[in-house]
Amino acid sequence: MKVTDSPDGARFLVRVVPRASRTAVAGIVGEGDQAALKVALHAPPVEGRANAALVQFLAGLLQVRRADIAIAGGEHSRIKTILVRGRTAAEAGQALRRATEAVL
């Protein structure tokens, strides 16, 4: 999974699976630059509830404030670009690797 630095912070792709039995990292999908963190969300994709649940979950996972997580692209799509303000790609990537290793 590719995590890149931008002027605003770290960016990476997430593929959400709403209406799951629980909220958790479910692995990585795709390959190369299109690889994305797969996140199962308990929340339904209605009235922004899944997006809010995703932001809250990622904030806890990356140990940042919810205000530091933004959906930079794909707000109405299952594939989303996530921006983590105040973290480098290396810092965010390390936290995401730990989370995915726990699943695999």
C-alpha positions in Angstrom: 0.0 0.0 0.0 1.4 3.4 -1.0 1.4 6.2 1.5 2.6 9.5 0.1 3.7 12.8 1.5 1.8 16.0 0.4 2.1 19.6 1.6 -0.8 19.0 3.9 0.3 15.6 5.4 0.2 11.9 4.5 -2.2 10.5 1.9 -3.3 6.9 1.2 -6.3 5.0 -0.3 -9.0 3.2 1.7 -11.6 0.8 0.5 -14.6 0.8 2.8 -17.1 -2.0 3.4 -20.1 -0.6 5.1 -22.6 -2.5 7.2 -20.0 -5.0 8.5 -20.6 -6.9 11.7 -17.8 -4.8 13.3 -15.4 -1.9 12.5 -11.9 -3.2 11.8 -9.0 -3.3 9.3 -9.8 -6.1 6.9 -6.5 -6.2 5.0 -5.2 -4.6 1.8 -6.9 -4.8 -1.6 -5.4 -4.1 -5.0 -1.8 -3.9 -6.1 0.9 -1.3 -6.6 -0.1 2.4 -6.6 -3.8 1.3 -6.5 -3.5 -0.8 -3.3 -5.8 0.4 -0.6 -6.4 -0.3 3.1 -9.6 -2.3 3.4 -11.7 -1.2 6.3 -14.9 -2.8 7.4 -17.3 -0.4 8.9 -20.3 -1.2 11.1 -22.0 2.0 10.1 -24.3 2.1 7.1 -23.5 4.4 4.1 -26.4 6.7 4.9 -26.3 10.4 5.7 -22.5 10.4 6.0 -22.5 7.9 8.9 -20.0 5.6 7.3 -17.6 8.5 6.5 -17.9 9.8 10.1 -17.2 6.2 11.4 -14.2 5.9 9.1 -12.7 9.2 10.3 -13.2 8.3 13.9 -11.7 4.8 13.4 -8.6 6.1 11.5 -8.0 8.8 14.1 -7.8 6.1 16.7 -5.6 3.9 14.6 -3.2 6.7 13.7 -3.4 8.3 17.1 -4.4 11.7 15.8 -7.4 14.0 16.5 -10.5 13.4 14.3 -9.9 16.9 12.9 -6.6 15.8 11.5 -8.2 13.1 9.3 -9.9 14.3 6.1 -11.5 12.5 3.2 -9.7 14.2 0.4 -11.4 12.3 -2.4 -14.2 9.8 -3.0 -16.5 11.0 -0.3 -19.4 9.2 -2.0 -17.4 6.2 -3.2 -16.1 3.0 -1.6 -12.6 4.0 -2.6 -11.5 7.1 -0.7 -8.3 9.2 -0.5 -7.5 9.9 3.1 -5.4 12.9 4.2 -3.7 12.7 7.7 -2.6 16.2 8.7 0.5 16.4 10.9 1.9 13.0 10.0 4.5 12.1 7.5 4.1 9.2 5.0 6.6 7.2 7.1 4.8 7.7 10.3 1.3 7.0 8.9 2.7 4.0 6.9 4.2 2.5 10.0 1.0 2.7 11.9 -1.0 1.2 9.0 1.5 -1.7 8.6 1.1 -2.5 12.3 -2.7 -2.6 11.8 -2.6 -4.8 8.7 0.0 -7.2 10.2 -2.4 -7.9 13.1 -5.0 -9.0 10.5 -2.7 -11.1 8.4 
